Amino acid sequence: MSVERQIELRRRYHRKKKMRQLKTKLETATGEVRDKILYKIKRLSPFWTEPAKPEGEK
């Protein structure tokens, strides 16, 4: 496999791992911390939208 492809894959896997970490933190975050996490998520994935909360939760 070419070097460019390996770099591309490494970058993609790291981005996925980072998104999982940020989404986990987002579940419990509030206030200013939540805004900062949302900003970081949007930088990694501009088209990402926050899933709607189920009706039972507040």
PyMOL Python script that loads the backbone (N, CA, C, O; Angstrom):
from pymol import cmd

cmd.read_pdbstr("""\
ATOM      1  N   MET A   1       0.851  -1.175   0.000  1.00  0.00           N
ATOM      2  CA  MET A   1       0.000   0.000   0.000  1.00  0.00           C
ATOM      3  C   MET A   1       0.896   1.238   0.000  1.00  0.00           C
ATOM      4  O   MET A   1       1.962   1.255   0.617  1.00  0.00           O
ATOM      5  N   SER A   2       0.448   2.247  -0.691  1.00  0.00           N
ATOM      6  CA  SER A   2       1.282   3.442  -0.811  1.00  0.00           C
ATOM      7  C   SER A   2       1.313   4.250   0.484  1.00  0.00           C
ATOM      8  O   SER A   2       0.432   4.134   1.337  1.00  0.00           O
ATOM      9  N   VAL A   3       2.324   5.050   0.600  1.00  0.00           N
ATOM     10  CA  VAL A   3       2.519   5.869   1.794  1.00  0.00           C
ATOM     11  C   VAL A   3       1.377   6.868   1.942  1.00  0.00           C
ATOM     12  O   VAL A   3       0.887   7.104   3.046  1.00  0.00           O
ATOM     13  N   GLU A   4       0.959   7.452   0.826  1.00  0.00           N
ATOM     14  CA  GLU A   4      -0.132   8.437   0.874  1.00  0.00           C
ATOM     15  C   GLU A   4      -1.414   7.816   1.411  1.00  0.00           C
ATOM     16  O   GLU A   4      -2.142   8.427   2.193  1.00  0.00           O
ATOM     17  N   ARG A   5      -1.674   6.584   0.970  1.00  0.00           N
ATOM     18  CA  ARG A   5      -2.883   5.888   1.423  1.00  0.00           C
ATOM     19  C   ARG A   5      -2.807   5.610   2.925  1.00  0.00           C
ATOM     20  O   ARG A   5      -3.798   5.773   3.636  1.00  0.00           O
ATOM     21  N   GLN A   6      -1.649   5.196   3.403  1.00  0.00           N
ATOM     22  CA  GLN A   6      -1.477   4.937   4.831  1.00  0.00           C
ATOM     23  C   GLN A   6      -1.699   6.201   5.650  1.00  0.00           C
ATOM     24  O   GLN A   6      -2.335   6.157   6.703  1.00  0.00           O
ATOM     25  N   ILE A   7      -1.179   7.323   5.173  1.00  0.00           N
ATOM     26  CA  ILE A   7      -1.361   8.595   5.870  1.00  0.00           C
ATOM     27  C   ILE A   7      -2.839   8.958   5.905  1.00  0.00           C
ATOM     28  O   ILE A   7      -3.359   9.394   6.932  1.00  0.00           O
ATOM     29  N   GLU A   8      -3.508   8.773   4.774  1.00  0.00           N
ATOM     30  CA  GLU A   8      -4.937   9.068   4.681  1.00  0.00           C
ATOM     31  C   GLU A   8      -5.742   8.208   5.653  1.00  0.00           C
ATOM     32  O   GLU A   8      -6.620   8.714   6.352  1.00  0.00           O
ATOM     33  N   LEU A   9      -5.446   6.920   5.696  1.00  0.00           N
ATOM     34  CA  LEU A   9      -6.167   6.017   6.594  1.00  0.00           C
ATOM     35  C   LEU A   9      -5.906   6.352   8.055  1.00  0.00           C
ATOM     36  O   LEU A   9      -6.829   6.352   8.868  1.00  0.00           O
ATOM     37  N   ARG A  10      -4.650   6.639   8.391  1.00  0.00           N
ATOM     38  CA  ARG A  10      -4.304   6.995   9.770  1.00  0.00           C
ATOM     39  C   ARG A  10      -5.067   8.245  10.201  1.00  0.00           C
ATOM     40  O   ARG A  10      -5.580   8.315  11.318  1.00  0.00           O
ATOM     41  N   ARG A  11      -5.137   9.223   9.313  1.00  0.00           N
ATOM     42  CA  ARG A  11      -5.851  10.458   9.607  1.00  0.00           C
ATOM     43  C   ARG A  11      -7.345  10.179   9.825  1.00  0.00           C
ATOM     44  O   ARG A  11      -7.960  10.733  10.736  1.00  0.00           O
ATOM     45  N   ARG A  12      -7.912   9.324   8.990  1.00  0.00           N
ATOM     46  CA  ARG A  12      -9.338   8.988   9.103  1.00  0.00           C
ATOM     47  C   ARG A  12      -9.636   8.251  10.407  1.00  0.00           C
ATOM     48  O   ARG A  12     -10.615   8.557  11.088  1.00  0.00           O
ATOM     49  N   TYR A  13      -8.790   7.280  10.751  1.00  0.00           N
ATOM     50  CA  TYR A  13      -9.021   6.521  11.982  1.00  0.00           C
ATOM     51  C   TYR A  13      -8.886   7.409  13.212  1.00  0.00           C
ATOM     52  O   TYR A  13      -9.645   7.269  14.171  1.00  0.00           O
ATOM     53  N   HIS A  14      -7.928   8.314  13.184  1.00  0.00           N
ATOM     54  CA  HIS A  14      -7.757   9.228  14.311  1.00  0.00           C
ATOM     55  C   HIS A  14      -8.972  10.140  14.445  1.00  0.00           C
ATOM     56  O   HIS A  14      -9.429  10.402  15.557  1.00  0.00           O
ATOM     57  N   ARG A  15      -9.498  10.626  13.323  1.00  0.00           N
ATOM     58  CA  ARG A  15     -10.672  11.498  13.338  1.00  0.00           C
ATOM     59  C   ARG A  15     -11.877  10.761  13.929  1.00  0.00           C
ATOM     60  O   ARG A  15     -12.630  11.328  14.720  1.00  0.00           O
ATOM     61  N   LYS A  16     -12.053   9.497  13.542  1.00  0.00           N
ATOM     62  CA  LYS A  16     -13.174   8.711  14.079  1.00  0.00           C
ATOM     63  C   LYS A  16     -13.036   8.505  15.591  1.00  0.00           C
ATOM     64  O   LYS A  16     -14.014   8.608  16.332  1.00  0.00           O
ATOM     65  N   LYS A  17     -11.826   8.215  16.031  1.00  0.00           N
ATOM     66  CA  LYS A  17     -11.588   8.010  17.463  1.00  0.00           C
ATOM     67  C   LYS A  17     -11.869   9.297  18.230  1.00  0.00           C
ATOM     68  O   LYS A  17     -12.500   9.265  19.286  1.00  0.00           O
ATOM     69  N   LYS A  18     -11.403  10.430  17.702  1.00  0.00           N
ATOM     70  CA  LYS A  18     -11.603  11.723  18.346  1.00  0.00           C
ATOM     71  C   LYS A  18     -13.093  12.063  18.415  1.00  0.00           C
ATOM     72  O   LYS A  18     -13.562  12.584  19.427  1.00  0.00           O
ATOM     73  N   MET A  19     -13.834  11.774  17.354  1.00  0.00           N
ATOM     74  CA  MET A  19     -15.274  12.047  17.339  1.00  0.00           C
ATOM     75  C   MET A  19     -15.992  11.212  18.406  1.00  0.00           C
ATOM     76  O   MET A  19     -16.881  11.716  19.092  1.00  0.00           O
ATOM     77  N   ARG A  20     -15.611   9.951  18.545  1.00  0.00           N
ATOM     78  CA  ARG A  20     -16.232   9.110  19.583  1.00  0.00           C
ATOM     79  C   ARG A  20     -15.980   9.700  20.961  1.00  0.00           C
ATOM     80  O   ARG A  20     -16.891   9.746  21.788  1.00  0.00           O
ATOM     81  N   GLN A  21     -14.753  10.153  21.223  1.00  0.00           N
ATOM     82  CA  GLN A  21     -14.423  10.748  22.515  1.00  0.00           C
ATOM     83  C   GLN A  21     -15.228  12.015  22.760  1.00  0.00           C
ATOM     84  O   GLN A  21     -15.754  12.217  23.855  1.00  0.00           O
ATOM     85  N   LEU A  22     -15.327  12.870  21.747  1.00  0.00           N
ATOM     86  CA  LEU A  22     -16.047  14.129  21.913  1.00  0.00           C
ATOM     87  C   LEU A  22     -17.541  13.893  22.112  1.00  0.00           C
ATOM     88  O   LEU A  22     -18.168  14.570  22.926  1.00  0.00           O
ATOM     89  N   LYS A  23     -18.115  12.947  21.382  1.00  0.00           N
ATOM     90  CA  LYS A  23     -19.542  12.646  21.535  1.00  0.00           C
ATOM     91  C   LYS A  23     -19.840  12.098  22.925  1.00  0.00           C
ATOM     92  O   LYS A  23     -20.888  12.402  23.494  1.00  0.00           O
ATOM     93  N   THR A  24     -18.935  11.297  23.478  1.00  0.00           N
ATOM     94  CA  THR A  24     -19.106  10.768  24.833  1.00  0.00           C
ATOM     95  C   THR A  24     -19.097  11.911  25.844  1.00  0.00           C
ATOM     96  O   THR A  24     -19.928  11.950  26.751  1.00  0.00           O
ATOM     97  N   LYS A  25     -18.150  12.845  25.686  1.00  0.00           N
ATOM     98  CA  LYS A  25     -18.079  13.990  26.587  1.00  0.00           C
ATOM     99  C   LYS A  25     -19.301  14.892  26.441  1.00  0.00           C
ATOM    100  O   LYS A  25     -19.761  15.481  27.419  1.00  0.00           O
ATOM    101  N   LEU A  26     -19.823  15.001  25.232  1.00  0.00           N
ATOM    102  CA  LEU A  26     -20.961  15.877  24.958  1.00  0.00           C
ATOM    103  C   LEU A  26     -22.216  15.432  25.709  1.00  0.00           C
ATOM    104  O   LEU A  26     -23.048  16.262  26.077  1.00  0.00           O
ATOM    105  N   GLU A  27     -22.354  14.132  25.935  1.00  0.00           N
ATOM    106  CA  GLU A  27     -23.540  13.604  26.611  1.00  0.00           C
ATOM    107  C   GLU A  27     -23.718  14.187  28.006  1.00  0.00           C
ATOM    108  O   GLU A  27     -24.849  14.395  28.446  1.00  0.00           O
ATOM    109  N   THR A  28     -22.626  14.453  28.703  1.00  0.00           N
ATOM    110  CA  THR A  28     -22.728  14.925  30.084  1.00  0.00           C
ATOM    111  C   THR A  28     -22.375  16.403  30.242  1.00  0.00           C
ATOM    112  O   THR A  28     -22.557  16.967  31.321  1.00  0.00           O
ATOM    113  N   ALA A  29     -21.878  17.030  29.192  1.00  0.00           N
ATOM    114  CA  ALA A  29     -21.398  18.411  29.296  1.00  0.00           C
ATOM    115  C   ALA A  29     -22.556  19.405  29.331  1.00  0.00           C
ATOM    116  O   ALA A  29     -23.622  19.166  28.762  1.00  0.00           O
ATOM    117  N   THR A  30     -22.318  20.534  30.019  1.00  0.00           N
ATOM    118  CA  THR A  30     -23.301  21.609  30.064  1.00  0.00           C
ATOM    119  C   THR A  30     -22.584  22.945  29.946  1.00  0.00           C
ATOM    120  O   THR A  30     -21.382  23.051  30.189  1.00  0.00           O
ATOM    121  N   GLY A  31     -23.348  23.957  29.569  1.00  0.00           N
ATOM    122  CA  GLY A  31     -22.843  25.325  29.559  1.00  0.00           C
ATOM    123  C   GLY A  31     -21.710  25.580  28.592  1.00  0.00           C
ATOM    124  O   GLY A  31     -21.752  25.152  27.438  1.00  0.00           O
ATOM    125  N   GLU A  32     -20.702  26.278  29.067  1.00  0.00           N
ATOM    126  CA  GLU A  32     -19.583  26.703  28.238  1.00  0.00           C
ATOM    127  C   GLU A  32     -18.769  25.515  27.719  1.00  0.00           C
ATOM    128  O   GLU A  32     -18.274  25.541  26.592  1.00  0.00           O
ATOM    129  N   VAL A  33     -18.635  24.487  28.538  1.00  0.00           N
ATOM    130  CA  VAL A  33     -17.885  23.291  28.132  1.00  0.00           C
ATOM    131  C   VAL A  33     -18.587  22.625  26.950  1.00  0.00           C
ATOM    132  O   VAL A  33     -17.933  22.166  26.013  1.00  0.00           O
ATOM    133  N   ARG A  34     -19.902  22.574  26.996  1.00  0.00           N
ATOM    134  CA  ARG A  34     -20.680  21.975  25.912  1.00  0.00           C
ATOM    135  C   ARG A  34     -20.474  22.741  24.605  1.00  0.00           C
ATOM    136  O   ARG A  34     -20.324  22.134  23.545  1.00  0.00           O
ATOM    137  N   ASP A  35     -20.466  24.065  24.679  1.00  0.00           N
ATOM    138  CA  ASP A  35     -20.244  24.881  23.487  1.00  0.00           C
ATOM    139  C   ASP A  35     -18.869  24.622  22.890  1.00  0.00           C
ATOM    140  O   ASP A  35     -18.714  24.569  21.670  1.00  0.00           O
ATOM    141  N   LYS A  36     -17.872  24.460  23.752  1.00  0.00           N
ATOM    142  CA  LYS A  36     -16.514  24.209  23.285  1.00  0.00           C
ATOM    143  C   LYS A  36     -16.421  22.847  22.588  1.00  0.00           C
ATOM    144  O   LYS A  36     -15.759  22.716  21.559  1.00  0.00           O
ATOM    145  N   ILE A  37     -17.085  21.844  23.152  1.00  0.00           N
ATOM    146  CA  ILE A  37     -17.073  20.511  22.549  1.00  0.00           C
ATOM    147  C   ILE A  37     -17.790  20.536  21.201  1.00  0.00           C
ATOM    148  O   ILE A  37     -17.321  19.931  20.237  1.00  0.00           O
ATOM    149  N   LEU A  38     -18.922  21.233  21.129  1.00  0.00           N
ATOM    150  CA  LEU A  38     -19.645  21.347  19.863  1.00  0.00           C
ATOM    151  C   LEU A  38     -18.794  22.032  18.798  1.00  0.00           C
ATOM    152  O   LEU A  38     -18.831  21.653  17.628  1.00  0.00           O
ATOM    153  N   TYR A  39     -18.031  23.040  19.207  1.00  0.00           N
ATOM    154  CA  TYR A  39     -17.140  23.733  18.282  1.00  0.00           C
ATOM    155  C   TYR A  39     -16.091  22.765  17.719  1.00  0.00           C
ATOM    156  O   TYR A  39     -15.812  22.769  16.520  1.00  0.00           O
ATOM    157  N   LYS A  40     -15.519  21.947  18.589  1.00  0.00           N
ATOM    158  CA  LYS A  40     -14.499  20.995  18.157  1.00  0.00           C
ATOM    159  C   LYS A  40     -15.086  19.947  17.213  1.00  0.00           C
ATOM    160  O   LYS A  40     -14.456  19.565  16.227  1.00  0.00           O
ATOM    161  N   ILE A  41     -16.295  19.487  17.525  1.00  0.00           N
ATOM    162  CA  ILE A  41     -16.948  18.504  16.659  1.00  0.00           C
ATOM    163  C   ILE A  41     -17.210  19.112  15.290  1.00  0.00           C
ATOM    164  O   ILE A  41     -16.977  18.461  14.271  1.00  0.00           O
ATOM    165  N   LYS A  42     -17.688  20.336  15.252  1.00  0.00           N
ATOM    166  CA  LYS A  42     -17.977  20.996  13.981  1.00  0.00           C
ATOM    167  C   LYS A  42     -16.709  21.205  13.159  1.00  0.00           C
ATOM    168  O   LYS A  42     -16.757  21.160  11.929  1.00  0.00           O
ATOM    169  N   ARG A  43     -15.572  21.432  13.825  1.00  0.00           N
ATOM    170  CA  ARG A  43     -14.310  21.584  13.093  1.00  0.00           C
ATOM    171  C   ARG A  43     -13.893  20.270  12.441  1.00  0.00           C
ATOM    172  O   ARG A  43     -13.374  20.261  11.324  1.00  0.00           O
ATOM    173  N   LEU A  44     -14.122  19.161  13.144  1.00  0.00           N
ATOM    174  CA  LEU A  44     -13.768  17.852  12.596  1.00  0.00           C
ATOM    175  C   LEU A  44     -14.736  17.413  11.501  1.00  0.00           C
ATOM    176  O   LEU A  44     -14.332  16.843  10.488  1.00  0.00           O
ATOM    177  N   SER A  45     -16.020  17.686  11.722  1.00  0.00           N
ATOM    178  CA  SER A  45     -17.045  17.226  10.798  1.00  0.00           C
ATOM    179  C   SER A  45     -18.113  18.317  10.639  1.00  0.00           C
ATOM    180  O   SER A  45     -19.077  18.347  11.404  1.00  0.00           O
ATOM    181  N   PRO A  46     -17.953  19.204   9.664  1.00  0.00           N
ATOM    182  CA  PRO A  46     -18.841  20.360   9.518  1.00  0.00           C
ATOM    183  C   PRO A  46     -20.313  20.020   9.295  1.00  0.00           C
ATOM    184  O   PRO A  46     -21.183  20.818   9.643  1.00  0.00           O
ATOM    185  N   PHE A  47     -20.606  18.862   8.727  1.00  0.00           N
ATOM    186  CA  PHE A  47     -21.992  18.516   8.414  1.00  0.00           C
ATOM    187  C   PHE A  47     -22.685  17.737   9.510  1.00  0.00           C
ATOM    188  O   PHE A  47     -23.846  17.355   9.358  1.00  0.00           O
ATOM    189  N   TRP A  48     -21.982  17.491  10.632  1.00  0.00           N
ATOM    190  CA  TRP A  48     -22.554  16.734  11.740  1.00  0.00           C
ATOM    191  C   TRP A  48     -23.646  17.551  12.412  1.00  0.00           C
ATOM    192  O   TRP A  48     -23.488  18.753  12.630  1.00  0.00           O
ATOM    193  N   THR A  49     -24.748  16.899  12.737  1.00  0.00           N
ATOM    194  CA  THR A  49     -25.817  17.554  13.496  1.00  0.00           C
ATOM    195  C   THR A  49     -26.081  16.747  14.751  1.00  0.00           C
ATOM    196  O   THR A  49     -25.999  15.519  14.747  1.00  0.00           O
ATOM    197  N   GLU A  50     -26.394  17.442  15.810  1.00  0.00           N
ATOM    198  CA  GLU A  50     -26.645  16.784  17.085  1.00  0.00           C
ATOM    199  C   GLU A  50     -27.954  16.007  17.004  1.00  0.00           C
ATOM    200  O   GLU A  50     -28.967  16.551  16.565  1.00  0.00           O
ATOM    201  N   PRO A  51     -27.948  14.729  17.426  1.00  0.00           N
ATOM    202  CA  PRO A  51     -29.192  13.940  17.374  1.00  0.00           C
ATOM    203  C   PRO A  51     -30.213  14.489  18.368  1.00  0.00           C
ATOM    204  O   PRO A  51     -29.859  14.983  19.438  1.00  0.00           O
ATOM    205  N   ALA A  52     -31.467  14.393  17.995  1.00  0.00           N
ATOM    206  CA  ALA A  52     -32.537  14.871  18.862  1.00  0.00           C
ATOM    207  C   ALA A  52     -32.656  13.953  20.078  1.00  0.00           C
ATOM    208  O   ALA A  52     -32.498  12.738  19.961  1.00  0.00           O
ATOM    209  N   LYS A  53     -32.934  14.539  21.243  1.00  0.00           N
ATOM    210  CA  LYS A  53     -33.099  13.750  22.460  1.00  0.00           C
ATOM    211  C   LYS A  53     -34.443  13.028  22.415  1.00  0.00           C
ATOM    212  O   LYS A  53     -35.416  13.563  21.885  1.00  0.00           O
ATOM    213  N   PRO A  54     -34.501  11.828  22.962  1.00  0.00           N
ATOM    214  CA  PRO A  54     -35.798  11.136  23.051  1.00  0.00           C
ATOM    215  C   PRO A  54     -36.783  11.944  23.908  1.00  0.00           C
ATOM    216  O   PRO A  54     -36.370  12.707  24.782  1.00  0.00           O
ATOM    217  N   GLU A  55     -38.046  11.776  23.659  1.00  0.00           N
ATOM    218  CA  GLU A  55     -39.066  12.585  24.346  1.00  0.00           C
ATOM    219  C   GLU A  55     -39.095  12.358  25.841  1.00  0.00           C
ATOM    220  O   GLU A  55     -39.503  13.253  26.581  1.00  0.00           O
ATOM    221  N   GLY A  56     -38.676  11.188  26.318  1.00  0.00           N
ATOM    222  CA  GLY A  56     -38.685  10.892  27.738  1.00  0.00           C
ATOM    223  C   GLY A  56     -37.636  11.649  28.536  1.00  0.00           C
ATOM    224  O   GLY A  56     -37.794  11.836  29.743  1.00  0.00           O
ATOM    225  N   GLU A  57     -36.564  12.087  27.877  1.00  0.00           N
ATOM    226  CA  GLU A  57     -35.474  12.783  28.573  1.00  0.00           C
ATOM    227  C   GLU A  57     -35.675  14.290  28.533  1.00  0.00           C
ATOM    228  O   GLU A  57     -36.380  14.824  27.678  1.00  0.00           O
ATOM    229  N   LYS A  58     -35.029  14.962  29.492  1.00  0.00           N
ATOM    230  CA  LYS A  58     -35.082  16.418  29.516  1.00  0.00           C
ATOM    231  C   LYS A  58     -33.722  16.989  29.303  1.00  0.00           C
ATOM    232  O   LYS A  58     -33.561  18.209  29.290  1.00  0.00           O
TER     233      LYS A  58
END
""", "prot")
cmd.dss("prot")
cmd.show_as("cartoon", "prot")
cmd.util.cbc("prot")
cmd.orient("prot")
